[in-house]
Amino acid sequence: MPRQKVSPQGHVAWEQPLPVEEFHRRLQLALADTEQMQKNAELCAWFVRRYPTVEARLAYARRKYAEWTRESTLIPNDPEK
């Protein structure tokens, strides 16, 4: 199965170190969003109820990973094709 390619801009963004100040700024923004944190906690609680065992959670993760890594016609691997 061919791996999807990352654009040069995406690679630079991924590999470029994040300054400590920027990390703290983004962290404070995320922690200040209490509504989103509540939604995330509710989603985590649902997930643990839906998949109560480690085995069930791993099976879900493996199934979804297999779905996500299948060759997709929506996102071409090679923009030249």
MDTraj code that builds the backbone (N, CA, C; nanometers):
import mdtraj as md
import numpy as np

residues = "MET PRO ARG GLN LYS VAL SER PRO GLN GLY HIS VAL ALA TRP GLU GLN PRO LEU PRO VAL GLU GLU PHE HIS ARG ARG LEU GLN LEU ALA LEU ALA ASP THR GLU GLN MET GLN LYS ASN ALA GLU LEU CYS ALA TRP PHE VAL ARG ARG TYR PRO THR VAL GLU ALA ARG LEU ALA TYR ALA ARG ARG LYS TYR ALA GLU TRP THR ARG GLU SER THR LEU ILE PRO ASN ASP PRO GLU LYS".split()
xyz = np.array([
    [0.0849, -0.1171, 0.0000],
    [0.0000, 0.0000, 0.0000],
    [0.0898, 0.1239, 0.0000],
    [0.0727, 0.2135, -0.0960],
    [0.1568, 0.3331, -0.1004],
    [0.1227, 0.4295, 0.0125],
    [0.2254, 0.4925, 0.0644],
    [0.2042, 0.5931, 0.1690],
    [0.1638, 0.7246, 0.1048],
    [0.0801, 0.7976, 0.1729],
    [0.0427, 0.9285, 0.1211],
    [0.1595, 1.0239, 0.1425],
    [0.1776, 1.1111, 0.0476],
    [0.2891, 1.2037, 0.0527],
    [0.2476, 1.3328, 0.1231],
    [0.3429, 1.3907, 0.1939],
    [0.3214, 1.5185, 0.2608],
    [0.3840, 1.6266, 0.1736],
    [0.3129, 1.7355, 0.1598],
    [0.3656, 1.8453, 0.0789],
    [0.4916, 1.9018, 0.1444],
    [0.5782, 1.9651, 0.0663],
    [0.6980, 2.0264, 0.1257],
    [0.6628, 2.1277, 0.2347],
    [0.5536, 2.2040, 0.2149],
    [0.5129, 2.3015, 0.3170],
    [0.4693, 2.2306, 0.4443],
    [0.3967, 2.1211, 0.4295],
    [0.3544, 2.0443, 0.5463],
    [0.4725, 1.9854, 0.6200],
    [0.5705, 1.9377, 0.5457],
    [0.6898, 1.8799, 0.6077],
    [0.7652, 1.9863, 0.6882],
    [0.7796, 2.1049, 0.6309],
    [0.8486, 2.2138, 0.7008],
    [0.7729, 2.2512, 0.8272],
    [0.6406, 2.2625, 0.8179],
    [0.5598, 2.2983, 0.9354],
    [0.5726, 2.1928, 1.0441],
    [0.5786, 2.0660, 1.0052],
    [0.5888, 1.9568, 1.1025],
    [0.7265, 1.9541, 1.1682],
    [0.8305, 1.9758, 1.0902],
    [0.9673, 1.9633, 1.1397],
    [1.0187, 2.0888, 1.2097],
    [0.9566, 2.2008, 1.1841],
    [1.0040, 2.3263, 1.2440],
    [0.9733, 2.3279, 1.3936],
    [1.0758, 2.3507, 1.4776],
    [1.0509, 2.3542, 1.6226],
    [0.9572, 2.4694, 1.6606],
    [0.8728, 2.4438, 1.7582],
    [0.7805, 2.5452, 1.8077],
    [0.8483, 2.6172, 1.9238],
    [0.8628, 2.7490, 1.9150],
    [0.9248, 2.8206, 2.0266],
    [0.8453, 2.7994, 2.1560],
    [0.9153, 2.7991, 2.2673],
    [0.8527, 2.7743, 2.3970],
    [0.7401, 2.8735, 2.4236],
    [0.7613, 2.9992, 2.3905],
    [0.6597, 3.1020, 2.4142],
    [0.5322, 3.0715, 2.3347],
    [0.5489, 3.0269, 2.2096],
    [0.4335, 2.9945, 2.1269],
    [0.3605, 2.8721, 2.1812],
    [0.4357, 2.7742, 2.2293],
    [0.3739, 2.6567, 2.2907],
    [0.2878, 2.6986, 2.4093],
    [0.3436, 2.7815, 2.4978],
    [0.2684, 2.8262, 2.6160],
    [0.1468, 2.9096, 2.5767],
    [0.1597, 2.9921, 2.4730],
    [0.0461, 3.0716, 2.4265],
    [-0.0670, 2.9797, 2.3789],
    [-0.0323, 2.8798, 2.2989],
    [-0.1335, 2.7872, 2.2471],
    [-0.1938, 2.7027, 2.3596],
    [-0.1105, 2.6631, 2.4541],
    [-0.1596, 2.5852, 2.5677],
    [-0.2594, 2.6664, 2.6492],
    [-0.2289, 2.7905, 2.6770],
    [-0.3200, 2.8749, 2.7538],
    [-0.4522, 2.8963, 2.6804],
    [-0.4450, 2.9124, 2.5484],
    [-0.5682, 2.9266, 2.4700],
    [-0.6536, 2.8004, 2.4806],
    [-0.5895, 2.6851, 2.4702],
    [-0.6644, 2.5592, 2.4773],
    [-0.7235, 2.5390, 2.6162],
    [-0.6480, 2.5691, 2.7189],
    [-0.6974, 2.5504, 2.8555],
    [-0.8060, 2.6507, 2.8925],
    [-0.8061, 2.7651, 2.8267],
    [-0.9068, 2.8673, 2.8555],
    [-1.0423, 2.8321, 2.7944],
    [-1.0434, 2.7428, 2.6976],
    [-1.1678, 2.7062, 2.6296],
    [-1.2379, 2.5961, 2.7095],
    [-1.3044, 2.6355, 2.8174],
    [-1.3666, 2.5377, 2.9064],
    [-1.4818, 2.4637, 2.8388],
    [-1.5503, 2.5294, 2.7467],
    [-1.6598, 2.4627, 2.6757],
    [-1.6061, 2.3458, 2.5924],
    [-1.4955, 2.3695, 2.5212],
    [-1.4360, 2.2625, 2.4407],
    [-1.3804, 2.1528, 2.5309],
    [-1.3228, 2.1891, 2.6430],
    [-1.2708, 2.0886, 2.7357],
    [-1.3843, 2.0008, 2.7883],
    [-1.4999, 2.0603, 2.8146],
    [-1.6159, 1.9836, 2.8609],
    [-1.6633, 1.8873, 2.7524],
    [-1.6667, 1.9351, 2.6286],
    [-1.7065, 1.8480, 2.5168],
    [-1.6083, 1.7316, 2.5023],
    [-1.4787, 1.7610, 2.5154],
    [-1.3781, 1.6551, 2.5055],
    [-1.3954, 1.5522, 2.6170],
    [-1.4225, 1.5989, 2.7389],
    [-1.4431, 1.5069, 2.8520],
    [-1.5660, 1.4196, 2.8283],
    [-1.6722, 1.4788, 2.7745],
    [-1.7934, 1.4015, 2.7440],
    [-1.7662, 1.2974, 2.6356],
    [-1.6896, 1.3360, 2.5346],
    [-1.6557, 1.2422, 2.4280],
    [-1.5712, 1.1264, 2.4819],
    [-1.4744, 1.1578, 2.5670],
    [-1.3918, 1.0526, 2.6283],
    [-1.4774, 0.9596, 2.7141],
    [-1.5695, 1.0160, 2.7905],
    [-1.6576, 0.9340, 2.8742],
    [-1.7449, 0.8433, 2.7875],
    [-1.7960, 0.8963, 2.6763],
    [-1.8765, 0.8141, 2.5853],
    [-1.7929, 0.6998, 2.5285],
    [-1.6712, 0.7330, 2.4859],
    [-1.5849, 0.6331, 2.4247],
    [-1.5544, 0.5198, 2.5222],
    [-1.5283, 0.5537, 2.6476],
    [-1.4986, 0.4516, 2.7485],
    [-1.6225, 0.3669, 2.7777],
    [-1.7404, 0.4283, 2.7739],
    [-1.8632, 0.3493, 2.7909],
    [-1.8865, 0.2592, 2.6703],
    [-1.8643, 0.3120, 2.5513],
    [-1.8890, 0.2357, 2.4281],
    [-1.7892, 0.1216, 2.4116],
    [-1.6635, 0.1466, 2.4489],
    [-1.5568, 0.0467, 2.4386],
    [-1.4961, 0.0286, 2.5783],
    [-1.5607, -0.0495, 2.6628],
    [-1.5234, -0.0550, 2.8045],
    [-1.3927, -0.1280, 2.8356],
    [-1.3428, -0.2081, 2.7426],
    [-1.2201, -0.2823, 2.7718],
    [-1.1072, -0.2354, 2.6805],
    [-0.9867, -0.2633, 2.7232],
    [-0.8706, -0.2299, 2.6411],
    [-0.8787, -0.3042, 2.5084],
    [-0.9213, -0.4285, 2.5128],
    [-0.9343, -0.5084, 2.3907],
    [-1.0305, -0.4425, 2.2921],
    [-1.1441, -0.3940, 2.3412],
    [-1.2427, -0.3285, 2.2546],
    [-1.1867, -0.1989, 2.1971],
    [-1.1126, -0.1235, 2.2765],
    [-1.0553, 0.0033, 2.2291],
    [-0.9493, -0.0216, 2.1227],
    [-0.8656, -0.1228, 2.1447],
    [-0.7639, -0.1551, 2.0453],
    [-0.8271, -0.2062, 1.9161],
    [-0.9310, -0.2863, 1.9281],
    [-1.0000, -0.3353, 1.8083],
    [-1.0568, -0.2179, 1.7293],
    [-1.1149, -0.1211, 1.7979],
    [-1.1680, -0.0015, 1.7314],
    [-1.0549, 0.0741, 1.6610],
    [-0.9453, 0.0957, 1.7333],
    [-0.8330, 0.1709, 1.6772],
    [-0.7752, 0.0996, 1.5550],
    [-0.7603, -0.0302, 1.5639],
    [-0.7071, -0.1063, 1.4508],
    [-0.8014, -0.1011, 1.3311],
    [-0.9310, -0.1121, 1.3559],
    [-1.0299, -0.1074, 1.2487],
    [-1.0273, 0.0294, 1.1799],
    [-1.0258, 0.1343, 1.2591],
    [-1.0253, 0.2691, 1.2014],
    [-0.8953, 0.2979, 1.1282],
    [-0.7823, 0.2531, 1.1844],
    [-0.6534, 0.2733, 1.1177],
    [-0.6540, 0.2057, 0.9814],
    [-0.7091, 0.0849, 0.9756],
    [-0.7180, 0.0137, 0.8485],
    [-0.8040, 0.0921, 0.7499],
    [-0.9128, 0.1498, 0.7959],
    [-0.9985, 0.2315, 0.7085],
    [-0.9239, 0.3544, 0.6579],
    [-0.8538, 0.4209, 0.7476],
    [-0.7868, 0.5467, 0.7126],
    [-0.6678, 0.5256, 0.6201],
    [-0.6060, 0.4086, 0.6259],
    [-0.4868, 0.3873, 0.5452],
    [-0.5163, 0.3191, 0.4121],
    [-0.6401, 0.2827, 0.3883],
    [-0.6760, 0.2288, 0.2560],
    [-0.6566, 0.3374, 0.1521],
    [-0.6224, 0.2955, 0.0334],
    [-0.6036, 0.3933, -0.0734],
    [-0.7348, 0.4660, -0.0975],
    [-0.7284, 0.5962, -0.0965],
    [-0.8477, 0.6778, -0.1108],
    [-0.8492, 0.7448, -0.2473],
    [-0.9660, 0.7535, -0.3065],
    [-0.9798, 0.8266, -0.4318],
    [-1.0042, 0.9750, -0.4048],
    [-1.0351, 1.0084, -0.2788],
    [-1.0611, 1.1482, -0.2461],
    [-0.9325, 1.2271, -0.2301],
    [-0.8274, 1.1634, -0.1792],
    [-0.6986, 1.2297, -0.1575],
    [-0.5943, 1.1541, -0.2371],
    [-0.5585, 1.2025, -0.3538],
    [-0.4626, 1.1292, -0.4363],
    [-0.3250, 1.1254, -0.3703],
    [-0.2562, 1.0122, -0.3870],
    [-0.1208, 0.9979, -0.3343],
    [-0.0216, 1.0789, -0.4144],
    [-0.0453, 1.0931, -0.5426],
    [0.0481, 1.1614, -0.6299],
    [-0.0289, 1.2674, -0.7100],
    [-0.0061, 1.3946, -0.6799],
    [-0.0811, 1.4995, -0.7497],
    [-0.0491, 1.5048, -0.8990],
    [0.0602, 1.4401, -0.9427],
    [0.0983, 1.4409, -1.0842],
    [0.0087, 1.3478, -1.1662],
    [-0.0561, 1.2496, -1.1015],
    [-0.1378, 1.1504, -1.1743],
    [-0.2726, 1.2055, -1.2116],
])
top = md.Topology()
chain = top.add_chain()
for i, resn in enumerate(residues, 1):
    res = top.add_residue(resn, chain, resSeq=i)
    for name in ("N", "CA", "C"):
        top.add_atom(name, md.element.get_by_symbol(name[0]), res)
traj = md.Trajectory(xyz[None], top)
